Amino acid sequence: MGRSAVKLSRLLAVVTPLFLISACAGGEELATVQASSVVGTWSEPSGGLISLREDHTFEVSGLEVKSQIYDDCPDGSGGGSWGFFVDEGKVGGSVFVSKKATSGNSLGLTFEGVPQGGCEVSLNVVDGGKALCASDDPDLPCGLDIRLTRAESAKEPSEP
């Protein structure tokens, strides 16, 4: 192999993984926001709503979560609790959902009545905090093709 071929193969070995990583990232940049920025009602174009409350509970109405990974995600309506994903801060440490975290770029939803691990859906903060994307895959911020924006005059679902 000639010298230029070796340089080209080394360049491809470095550049190819970078292209693959950016392709898998889903092209969405996550934005870190305060909890107060996500509290309220969010809607998607087909009329589905999610209301995120200050007490870290939520209610969903008319929002179909069609996960190809999890079988127990409720379709249409449901409720539960939410929190920001936080990193334990240690090398090899875990990432978990915390109701005490005051800011973040990804929210974990825990649906009432669904077995643990039966439906792991996150809402990722995108568009500088103007939208939330639903995903069931941590590598794809908008993996479920559900993009929610702040509802202008949406009626909030009733308290649980």
Buried (B, 14 or more C-beta within 10 A) or exposed (E): EEEEEEEEEEEEEEEEEEEEEEEEEBEBEBBEBEBEBBBBBBBBEEEBBBBBBEEBBBBBBBBBBEBEEBEBBBEEBBBBBBBBBBEEEEEEEEEEBBBEBEBBBBBBBBBEEBEEEBBBBBBBBBEEBEBBBBBBBEEBBBBBEBBBEBBEEBEEBEEE
